[in-house]
Amino acid sequence: MMIDQSLRDRISTAITEALRPLPMVFAGWEGGSAAFAAVDEYSDIDLAYLVADDASFELLYASAEHALETVSHITGSHDAPPGRYYMLKNGRDFFLVDLSFLPVGAPDHYLEVERHGHILPLFDKGDWLRSRSLNHEALAARRMARFRELEVWFVPSQSFPRKAILRGQHAEAMNAYWMTTIKPLVELLRMRHSPVRWDFGMRYLDRDLPASVYDQVRDLAFVHDLKDLEAKLAIASAWGATLLGELRSA
């Protein structure tokens, strides 16, 4: 399967040409995989536009959708704040348009290189897309708040998957394992290995963790049955408790 760069370019050009003349739109850029030079045949196209605080999102999306229809018929859409996803008739099964409008007064414009890569500017009516310095103190404060929460709750919460296993509740045990064990474990691993993106969940996990650590997480994430889940729960819970101690001492 080849990357349809032509489709990506036509989408970006059509939406940008529709939005750039609007006085309430100040800048536009492509982010996502493109910001990490990692576009492949499974990548979406992530387009973001900086807009006035009082801009009409209804008008902006209507303008963008009209432009998008000139490239390919829209077969479906889904709101996922801060943006909206679009499915296209001419897009492959994996291809979505991720379109976001970010008010200038929003707390995060997703422009910090350390977290979001090197964006590809589409236009800039001022100096809106200048390099942004990451607020390390604010990020560290949020990270520490989450660590304190996990410090108190991670170990006791392991009782949820454990008792579901003892009850023979397969679906409930698997859900509890993911919610109370795997996801918090990944947060702790990110705090250790990729603190700037500690809150990215499973996104970019293969890039942010050492290969051997990623392989361990991968092996823990896939289970065969309740017996396998019980064994992996013990390993993952102990790993999380160890990480809590290591991060506490760091």
Residue frames relative to the residue before (quaternion, step in Angstrom):
aa qw qx qy qz dx dy dz
M 1.0000 0.0000 0.0000 0.0000 0.00 0.00 0.00
M 0.2358 -0.7930 0.5514 0.1077 3.58 -0.78 1.05
I 0.5353 -0.5924 0.4896 0.3505 3.57 -1.22 0.50
D 0.2745 -0.7465 0.5818 0.1698 3.59 -0.85 0.95
Q 0.1189 -0.8348 0.5359 0.0417 3.56 0.31 1.28
S 0.5877 0.5839 -0.3681 0.4222 3.56 1.10 -0.65
L 0.6578 0.4949 -0.3086 0.4767 3.59 0.93 -0.88
R 0.6341 0.5284 -0.3298 0.4581 3.59 0.92 -0.84
D 0.6839 0.4917 -0.2868 0.4562 3.58 0.86 -0.97
R 0.6631 0.5076 -0.3111 0.4537 3.59 0.94 -0.85
I 0.6314 0.5206 -0.3284 0.4716 3.58 1.03 -0.76
S 0.6711 0.5053 -0.2915 0.4575 3.56 0.83 -1.01
T 0.6809 0.4912 -0.2904 0.4590 3.58 0.90 -0.92
A 0.6740 0.5113 -0.3081 0.4351 3.59 0.84 -0.93
I 0.6922 0.4648 -0.2877 0.4712 3.59 0.83 -0.96
T 0.6599 0.5145 -0.3125 0.4497 3.58 0.93 -0.87
E 0.6648 0.4995 -0.3135 0.4586 3.60 0.91 -0.83
A 0.6476 0.5067 -0.3171 0.4726 3.59 1.14 -0.54
L 0.7529 0.4190 -0.2140 0.4602 3.57 0.99 -0.83
R 0.5914 0.6254 -0.3723 0.3470 3.59 0.97 -0.77
P 0.6829 0.4868 -0.3274 0.4353 3.70 0.86 -0.73
L 0.5734 0.6120 -0.3898 0.3804 3.60 1.13 -0.43
P 0.4670 -0.7197 0.4318 0.2783 3.62 -0.69 1.01
M 0.6745 0.4989 -0.3098 0.4473 3.60 1.13 -0.47
V 0.6301 0.4880 -0.3328 0.5041 3.59 1.31 0.04
F 0.2032 -0.8484 0.4859 0.0538 3.57 -0.53 1.22
A 0.8021 -0.0655 0.0821 0.5879 3.59 1.05 -0.65
G 0.0964 -0.7890 0.6041 0.0580 3.53 -1.26 0.41
W 0.0370 0.8044 -0.5913 0.0448 3.56 -1.13 0.63
E 0.3589 -0.6753 0.5910 0.2568 3.52 -1.36 0.28
G 0.0782 -0.7964 0.5994 0.0158 3.53 -0.92 0.95
G 0.5447 0.6414 -0.4354 0.3198 3.56 -1.02 -0.78
S 0.8426 -0.1074 0.0998 0.5183 3.56 -1.01 -0.83
A 0.6201 0.5635 -0.3454 0.4227 3.57 1.03 -0.76
A 0.6499 0.5291 -0.3190 0.4426 3.60 1.06 -0.69
F 0.7198 0.3720 -0.2339 0.5374 3.57 1.28 -0.28
A 0.4210 -0.7087 0.4539 0.3382 3.58 1.32 0.22
A 0.5157 0.6549 -0.3854 0.3959 3.56 1.05 0.80
V 0.2863 0.7664 -0.5273 0.2295 3.60 1.13 0.54
D 0.0541 0.7726 -0.6315 0.0367 3.55 -0.94 0.94
E 0.7551 -0.4113 0.2576 0.4408 3.57 -1.28 -0.09
Y 0.6832 0.4627 -0.2900 0.4849 3.61 1.24 -0.15
S 0.5070 0.6953 -0.3970 0.3193 3.60 1.25 -0.13
D 0.4083 -0.6365 0.5957 0.2708 3.51 -1.27 0.61
I 0.3491 -0.6499 0.5869 0.3337 3.52 -1.32 -0.20
D 0.1711 -0.8032 0.5690 0.0425 3.57 -0.68 1.18
L 0.0083 0.8058 -0.5888 0.0622 3.58 -0.42 1.25
A 0.0363 -0.8005 0.5980 -0.0186 3.57 -0.89 0.97
Y 0.0911 -0.7891 0.6070 0.0234 3.56 -1.09 0.77
L 0.3312 -0.7307 0.5691 0.1802 3.53 -0.96 0.97
V 0.0266 -0.8329 0.5500 -0.0550 3.57 -0.67 1.11
A 0.6515 -0.5058 0.3954 0.4041 3.54 -1.31 0.32
D 0.6146 -0.5823 0.3902 0.3618 3.55 -1.13 0.66
D 0.7479 0.3787 -0.2136 0.5016 3.58 1.08 -0.70
A 0.3466 0.7538 -0.4946 0.2588 3.59 1.22 0.30
S 0.4440 -0.6760 0.5247 0.2656 3.54 -1.16 0.68
F 0.3323 -0.7512 0.5354 0.1967 3.58 -0.48 1.17
E 0.5889 0.5745 -0.3668 0.4342 3.59 1.08 -0.65
L 0.6726 0.4829 -0.2835 0.4838 3.57 0.96 -0.90
L 0.6618 0.5189 -0.3124 0.4417 3.57 0.91 -0.89
Y 0.6888 0.4595 -0.2951 0.4768 3.59 0.84 -0.87
A 0.6196 0.5368 -0.3483 0.4546 3.59 1.03 -0.71
S 0.6553 0.5071 -0.3082 0.4673 3.59 0.97 -0.85
A 0.6737 0.4945 -0.2910 0.4658 3.56 0.94 -0.90
E 0.6645 0.5067 -0.3101 0.4534 3.57 0.95 -0.83
H 0.6137 0.5347 -0.3454 0.4671 3.58 1.03 -0.73
A 0.6640 0.4902 -0.2973 0.4800 3.58 0.96 -0.85
L 0.6496 0.5293 -0.3164 0.4446 3.57 0.96 -0.86
E 0.6273 0.5517 -0.3314 0.4385 3.58 1.06 -0.73
T 0.6106 0.5481 -0.3605 0.4436 3.61 1.15 -0.47
V 0.6703 0.4613 -0.2874 0.5053 3.56 1.26 -0.36
S 0.7727 -0.1717 0.1511 0.5922 3.57 0.91 -0.95
H 0.5522 -0.6111 0.4515 0.3432 3.55 -1.08 0.68
I 0.3787 -0.7106 0.5509 0.2193 3.57 -0.98 0.94
T 0.1875 -0.8168 0.5393 0.0828 3.58 -0.64 1.11
G 0.8040 -0.0767 0.0459 0.5879 3.58 1.24 -0.20
S 0.0790 -0.7860 0.6106 0.0565 3.55 -1.24 0.42
H 0.0939 -0.7874 0.6087 0.0279 3.53 -1.24 0.51
D 0.3465 -0.7355 0.5468 0.2001 3.56 -0.77 1.04
A 0.0943 0.7603 -0.6335 0.1089 3.55 -0.89 1.06
P 0.2691 -0.8147 0.4875 0.1616 3.59 0.32 1.28
P 0.5324 -0.1519 -0.8319 -0.0379 1.51 -2.00 1.51
G 0.7261 0.4297 -0.2489 0.4756 3.61 1.13 0.30
R 0.3890 -0.6785 0.5674 0.2579 3.50 -1.34 -0.40
Y 0.2994 -0.7424 0.5755 0.1674 3.55 -1.04 0.86
Y 0.1268 -0.7757 0.6141 0.0707 3.55 -1.18 0.72
M 0.2223 -0.7197 0.6413 0.1461 3.53 -1.15 0.79
L 0.1884 -0.8072 0.5557 0.0644 3.57 -0.95 0.91
K 0.5817 -0.5878 0.4405 0.3494 3.56 -1.15 0.65
N 0.7515 0.3952 -0.2102 0.4847 3.57 0.98 -0.87
G 0.5614 0.6032 -0.3906 0.4104 3.57 1.25 0.01
R 0.5160 -0.6192 0.4832 0.3419 3.55 -1.13 0.59
D 0.7480 -0.4335 0.2651 0.4269 3.55 -1.31 0.27
F 0.7432 0.4241 -0.2233 0.4668 3.57 1.01 -0.79
F 0.6208 0.6053 -0.3255 0.3771 3.57 1.22 -0.34
L 0.0382 0.7739 -0.6292 0.0606 3.54 -0.88 1.07
V 0.3312 -0.6788 0.6086 0.2431 3.53 -1.29 0.45
D 0.1301 -0.7789 0.6126 0.0324 3.56 -0.66 1.18
L 0.0003 0.8345 -0.5456 0.0772 3.57 -0.22 1.33
S 0.0145 -0.8150 0.5777 -0.0427 3.57 -0.71 1.13
F 0.1503 -0.7343 0.6537 0.1041 3.52 -1.22 0.71
L 0.0988 -0.8202 0.5634 -0.0006 3.57 -0.62 1.18
P 0.3628 -0.7333 0.5291 0.2252 3.61 -0.57 1.09
V 0.5838 -0.5991 0.4071 0.3669 3.58 -1.05 0.70
G 0.6954 0.4773 -0.2790 0.4591 3.59 1.10 -0.59
A 0.4332 0.6972 -0.4694 0.3255 3.61 1.25 0.03
P 0.5506 -0.6507 0.4072 0.3280 3.61 -1.00 0.73
D 0.8008 0.1626 -0.0794 0.5709 3.60 1.11 -0.52
H 0.1477 -0.7914 0.5899 0.0618 3.55 -0.83 1.04
Y 0.4179 -0.7458 0.4387 0.2770 3.59 1.30 0.18
L 0.4400 0.7142 -0.4309 0.3326 3.55 0.97 0.87
E 0.5000 0.6565 -0.4433 0.3499 3.62 1.19 -0.14
V 0.4843 -0.6997 0.4507 0.2696 3.54 -0.69 1.14
E 0.6482 0.5512 -0.3299 0.4089 3.59 0.90 -0.90
R 0.7544 0.3708 -0.1987 0.5039 3.58 1.07 -0.68
H 0.8367 0.2395 -0.0670 0.4879 3.57 0.91 -0.90
G 0.5687 -0.6357 0.3754 0.3627 3.57 1.22 0.21
H 0.6194 -0.5290 0.4305 0.3888 3.54 -1.36 -0.17
I 0.2997 -0.7857 0.5155 0.1647 3.57 -0.21 1.29
L 0.3580 -0.6939 0.5783 0.2363 3.55 -1.31 0.42
P 0.3044 -0.7848 0.5077 0.1833 3.63 -0.21 1.22
L 0.2571 -0.7484 0.5940 0.1446 3.55 -1.10 0.80
F 0.7321 -0.2350 0.1298 0.6261 3.55 1.16 -0.71
D 0.0706 -0.7813 0.6199 0.0171 3.55 -1.23 0.49
K 0.2590 -0.8092 0.5133 0.1212 3.56 -0.40 1.25
G 0.7689 0.1892 -0.1344 0.5957 3.59 1.25 -0.14
D 0.6506 -0.4447 0.3770 0.4868 3.51 -0.81 -1.04
W 0.2103 0.8450 -0.4684 0.1496 3.52 1.17 0.72
L 0.7582 0.3985 -0.1995 0.4759 3.57 1.04 -0.75
R 0.2787 0.7610 -0.5340 0.2410 3.56 1.13 0.53
S 0.6456 -0.5244 0.3810 0.4038 3.56 -1.19 0.48
R 0.2171 -0.7795 0.5788 0.1009 3.55 -0.90 0.96
S 0.3594 -0.7118 0.5618 0.2205 3.53 -0.98 0.87
L 0.4430 -0.6869 0.5096 0.2688 3.53 -0.91 0.91
N 0.3616 -0.7103 0.5628 0.2190 3.55 -0.95 0.93
H 0.2084 -0.8329 0.5031 0.0987 3.53 0.16 1.33
E 0.6347 0.5405 -0.3442 0.4319 3.60 1.01 -0.73
A 0.6704 0.4862 -0.3022 0.4721 3.58 0.92 -0.88
L 0.6467 0.5154 -0.3162 0.4649 3.55 1.00 -0.84
A 0.6536 0.5131 -0.3083 0.4632 3.57 0.97 -0.87
A 0.6317 0.5356 -0.3346 0.4496 3.58 1.04 -0.74
R 0.6592 0.4898 -0.3043 0.4826 3.59 0.99 -0.83
R 0.6421 0.5266 -0.3164 0.4586 3.54 1.00 -0.84
M 0.6713 0.4953 -0.2986 0.4635 3.58 0.93 -0.89
A 0.6197 0.5389 -0.3469 0.4530 3.58 1.03 -0.74
R 0.6674 0.4776 -0.2985 0.4873 3.57 0.98 -0.83
F 0.6199 0.5371 -0.3494 0.4530 3.61 1.01 -0.72
R 0.6491 0.5150 -0.3220 0.4581 3.58 0.92 -0.87
E 0.6306 0.5261 -0.3286 0.4665 3.57 1.06 -0.73
L 0.6852 0.4702 -0.2821 0.4794 3.57 0.91 -0.92
E 0.5853 0.5926 -0.3588 0.4212 3.57 1.11 -0.71
V 0.7139 0.4311 -0.2395 0.4971 3.56 1.05 -0.80
W 0.8152 0.3729 -0.1283 0.4241 3.55 0.86 -1.05
F 0.5579 0.6491 -0.4146 0.3090 3.62 1.00 -0.64
V 0.7130 0.4569 -0.2844 0.4493 3.60 0.65 -1.04
P 0.6861 0.4644 -0.3226 0.4578 3.68 0.74 -0.85
S 0.6587 0.5432 -0.3224 0.4087 3.61 1.00 -0.75
Q 0.5347 0.6294 -0.4130 0.3839 3.60 1.20 -0.24
S 0.5155 0.6370 -0.4176 0.3926 3.56 1.26 -0.16
F 0.5957 0.5982 -0.3725 0.3855 3.62 1.09 -0.56
P 0.7088 0.3900 -0.2944 0.5088 3.65 0.72 -0.82
R 0.6090 0.5788 -0.3573 0.4080 3.58 1.04 -0.73
K 0.7241 0.4269 -0.2714 0.4687 3.62 0.76 -0.92
A 0.5927 0.5421 -0.3759 0.4622 3.60 1.15 -0.49
I 0.6119 0.5325 -0.3384 0.4770 3.58 1.10 -0.71
L 0.6781 0.5002 -0.2921 0.4524 3.60 0.87 -0.96
R 0.6799 0.4681 -0.2834 0.4882 3.57 1.16 -0.59
G 0.4571 -0.6986 0.4391 0.3320 3.57 1.26 -0.16
Q 0.4383 0.6940 -0.4524 0.3487 3.57 1.21 0.52
H 0.2698 -0.8276 0.4692 0.1487 3.55 0.09 1.31
A 0.7213 0.4443 -0.2684 0.4586 3.59 0.67 -1.07
E 0.6604 0.5110 -0.3089 0.4552 3.56 0.95 -0.91
A 0.6496 0.5223 -0.3149 0.4539 3.58 0.99 -0.84
M 0.6624 0.5036 -0.3110 0.4593 3.58 0.95 -0.86
N 0.6522 0.5117 -0.3145 0.4625 3.58 0.95 -0.85
A 0.6684 0.4959 -0.3015 0.4653 3.59 0.91 -0.91
Y 0.6163 0.5531 -0.3338 0.4504 3.58 1.05 -0.76
W 0.6800 0.4720 -0.2919 0.4792 3.57 0.91 -0.86
M 0.7282 0.4679 -0.2576 0.4295 3.57 0.82 -1.01
T 0.8071 0.3033 -0.1448 0.4854 3.60 0.85 -0.91
T 0.7454 0.3736 -0.2207 0.5060 3.59 1.21 -0.27
I 0.7638 0.3929 -0.2283 0.4584 3.58 0.47 -1.17
K 0.6969 0.4767 -0.2979 0.4453 3.61 0.74 -0.95
P 0.6762 0.4502 -0.3131 0.4919 3.66 0.87 -0.76
L 0.6007 0.5554 -0.3614 0.4473 3.59 1.06 -0.69
V 0.6479 0.5095 -0.3124 0.4723 3.58 0.98 -0.84
E 0.6169 0.5353 -0.3491 0.4594 3.60 1.00 -0.74
L 0.6754 0.4903 -0.2933 0.4664 3.57 0.91 -0.90
L 0.6404 0.5145 -0.3217 0.4707 3.58 1.01 -0.76
R 0.6451 0.5000 -0.3189 0.4818 3.57 1.02 -0.73
M 0.6129 0.5463 -0.3527 0.4490 3.60 0.99 -0.75
R 0.6985 0.4561 -0.2684 0.4817 3.55 1.07 -0.69
H 0.8152 0.3089 -0.1308 0.4722 3.57 0.76 -1.03
S 0.8017 0.1003 -0.0348 0.5882 3.62 1.14 -0.55
P 0.0406 -0.8709 0.4886 0.0330 3.60 0.72 1.05
V 0.5933 0.5738 -0.3754 0.4217 3.61 1.10 -0.54
R 0.7762 0.2318 -0.1366 0.5702 3.59 1.15 -0.61
W 0.1290 0.8415 -0.5131 0.1092 3.55 1.04 0.82
D 0.7428 0.4253 -0.2047 0.4747 3.59 1.12 -0.68
F 0.4602 0.7070 -0.4329 0.3177 3.61 1.20 0.37
G 0.4155 -0.7310 0.4638 0.2792 3.59 1.22 0.06
M 0.8066 -0.2406 0.2013 0.5010 3.57 -0.91 -0.95
R 0.4994 0.6661 -0.4326 0.3462 3.60 1.22 -0.18
Y 0.8506 0.0759 -0.0972 0.5112 3.58 -0.98 0.93
L 0.2777 0.8037 -0.4974 0.1721 3.58 1.20 0.35
D 0.6596 0.5151 -0.3182 0.4453 3.58 0.99 -0.77
R 0.6586 0.4831 -0.3103 0.4865 3.60 1.22 -0.39
D 0.7512 0.4623 -0.2106 0.4214 3.55 0.99 -0.87
L 0.7133 0.3855 -0.2555 0.5266 3.60 1.19 -0.35
P 0.5703 -0.5444 0.4681 0.3991 3.59 -1.16 0.47
A 0.6349 -0.5810 0.3482 0.3718 3.58 -1.02 0.80
S 0.6734 0.5015 -0.3089 0.4468 3.59 0.91 -0.87
V 0.6455 0.5041 -0.3151 0.4795 3.58 1.08 -0.75
Y 0.6248 0.5307 -0.3350 0.4645 3.58 0.99 -0.81
D 0.6467 0.5241 -0.3199 0.4526 3.58 0.95 -0.84
Q 0.6361 0.5234 -0.3284 0.4622 3.58 1.04 -0.74
V 0.6478 0.5036 -0.3133 0.4780 3.58 0.97 -0.87
R 0.6336 0.5402 -0.3253 0.4483 3.57 0.94 -0.89
D 0.6865 0.4863 -0.2897 0.4564 3.57 0.87 -0.93
L 0.6580 0.4977 -0.3091 0.4731 3.59 1.05 -0.68
A 0.6435 0.5649 -0.3206 0.4050 3.58 1.09 -0.71
F 0.7354 0.3713 -0.2208 0.5221 3.60 1.10 -0.64
V 0.0194 -0.8088 0.5868 -0.0343 3.55 -0.73 1.11
H 0.4409 -0.7144 0.4890 0.2370 3.56 -1.17 0.66
D 0.7846 -0.1207 0.1475 0.5899 3.57 0.90 -0.94
L 0.7507 -0.3973 0.2642 0.4570 3.58 -1.26 -0.04
K 0.6235 0.5349 -0.3473 0.4523 3.59 1.02 -0.71
D 0.6587 0.4905 -0.2959 0.4878 3.57 0.97 -0.88
L 0.6358 0.5300 -0.3235 0.4585 3.57 1.01 -0.83
E 0.6377 0.5314 -0.3296 0.4498 3.59 0.96 -0.83
A 0.6713 0.4910 -0.2980 0.4685 3.58 0.95 -0.87
K 0.7010 0.4615 -0.2779 0.4674 3.59 0.91 -0.88
L 0.5711 0.5684 -0.3787 0.4554 3.58 1.15 -0.54
A 0.6491 0.5184 -0.3192 0.4562 3.58 0.93 -0.86
I 0.6699 0.4958 -0.2966 0.4662 3.58 0.95 -0.87
A 0.6953 0.4817 -0.2776 0.4556 3.57 0.84 -1.00
S 0.6418 0.5224 -0.3238 0.4586 3.60 0.99 -0.80
A 0.6683 0.4899 -0.2989 0.4732 3.57 0.95 -0.86
W 0.6225 0.5349 -0.3333 0.4639 3.58 1.04 -0.75
G 0.6572 0.5112 -0.3068 0.4611 3.57 0.94 -0.89
A 0.6555 0.5068 -0.3128 0.4644 3.57 0.95 -0.86
T 0.6347 0.5214 -0.3250 0.4686 3.58 1.05 -0.74
L 0.6527 0.5133 -0.3106 0.4626 3.58 0.95 -0.85
L 0.6077 0.5463 -0.3546 0.4544 3.58 1.01 -0.74
G 0.6748 0.4884 -0.2965 0.4672 3.58 0.93 -0.85
E 0.6615 0.5073 -0.3082 0.4584 3.57 0.97 -0.84
L 0.6840 0.4708 -0.2908 0.4754 3.58 0.92 -0.86
R 0.6079 0.5567 -0.3487 0.4461 3.57 1.08 -0.65
S 0.7231 0.4398 -0.2336 0.4787 3.55 1.06 -0.78
A 0.5446 0.6564 -0.3886 0.3486 3.58 1.23 -0.40
